[in-house]
């Protein structure tokens, strides 16, 4: 006795196979996206380590700068600090863009792992930024105090207002130059003037760096809110697209119904014409045949 497969002629067999194949392809695509995502996360971790090392070196060189007594060595340290600061700025901007991009990908996915990984990276980045801000703030305070001590060498009776003007104000160098003319030890005063001018430049650089770090920190803090708004915008676009598709299907269905009605009306016309012809035949042809 032979048995036949009752599903052998299943009209949905091809559709089921297509759906299964689609699911497999979707799963493979998700796996590839996850692997690519984690590769980028690892790259971010590496760059965060580099960023942390740069901040540590900046802290180290800044402390050495405050205790260096050789002018050439001091200028060499400043050059190294400028290079490190530029590298830090480039890297932190790069990290900001990478984290922002991955956070958008994670938010639009269904993977909690991806969301947790990028949030961890964001928090680590915020921590290093905050560490950097503290390093810069401490060095700014130390630099200011050192400049004040140097100024008092030639102006021991300077008031607090005079000190602030000489160290921080853009017009302070004129005040300092006037004090230099009135100083008894001109050679020492010139050396002090150069040192205070260098400290003044250092303070300006530090203020600029701290302002940029504060802005970066605020940007990263607001990133979650911005990403949520982007996701909501994307979801709204998807909903709008789905609505447009449904409207299109509705118009298509109406067109199909209208076409069917038109065909039915055409058939009715043909039937009516056939009936009229039959009546004509009966009325005209039959009497003639009967007479003969």
C-alpha positions, 0 to 999 in steps of 0.5 A, a space after each residue: 500500500 502506497 501513501 501519498 503526501 497530502 501536502 505534496 500539492 500545497 499551494 502555499 509551499 513556495 510561500 512558506 519556503 520563501 518566508 523561511 529563506 527570508 527569516 534566515 537571511 534576516 537573521 544572518 544580516 542581524 548577526 553581521 550587523 551585531 559583529 560590525 557593531 561590536 567591532 566598532 565598540 572595540 575600536 572606541 574602547 581602544 581610542 578611549 584608552 588612548 584618550 585617557 593616556 593623552 590626558 594623563 600625559 597632559 597632567 604630567 607635563 603640566 606639573 613638570 612645567 610648573 617646576 621647570 627652571 630652565 627656559 629652553 626646557 620650559 618651552 620644550 614642555 609647552 610645545 609638547 603640551 600644545 601637541 598633546 592638546 591638539 591630539 586630544 581635541 581631534 580624538 575627542 571630536 572623533 569619539 563624539 561622532 563615533 559614539 553618536 553614530 553607534 548610539 543611533 544604530 543601537 537605539 533603532 535596533 532591538 538589541 539590548 546588548 548593543 544599547 548597553 555597550 554603547 551607553 557604557 562607552 558614552 559613560 566612560 567617555 564622559 568620565 575621561 572628559 570630566 577628568 580632563 576638565 579637573 586636570 585643566 582647572 587644577 593647572 589653571 589655578 596653579 599657573 595663576 598662583 605662580 604668575 602672582 608670585 612672580 609678579 610680586 618679585 618686582 611689585 611686592 606691594 601690589 594689590 589684589 586688583 593689580 595682580 588680577 589685572 597684570 595676570 588675567 586682563 588683556 591690558 595687564 601686560 602694560 601694567 606689568 611693563 610699567 612696573 618693570 620700568 620702576 623696578 630696581 633690578 632690571 635684569 631680573 625684572 625682564 626675566 620675570 616679565 617673560 615668565 609672567 607673559 608665558 603664564 598669561 598665554 598658558 591661562 588663555 589656552 587653558 580657558 579655551 580648552 576648558 570651555 571646549 571640554 564643557 561644551 563637549 561634556 554637555 553635548 554628550 549629556 544631551 546625546 541620549 535626548 537627541 537620539 530619542 528624538 531621532 528615533 521618534 522621527 524615524 518611527 514617524 517616517 515609518 508610520 507615514 510610509 506604512 500609511 501611504 502603502 495602506 492608502 495605495 492598497 486601498 486605491 488599488 482595491 477600489 480600482 479592482 472593484 471598479 474594473 470588475 463592475 465595468 466588466 459586469 456591466 459590459 456583460 449585461 450589455 452584451 446579454 441585453 443586446 442578445 435578447 433584443 436580437 432574439 426578439 427581433 428575430 421572433 417578431 420579423 423572421 418567424 411570421 415570414 417563415 409561417 406565411 410560406 
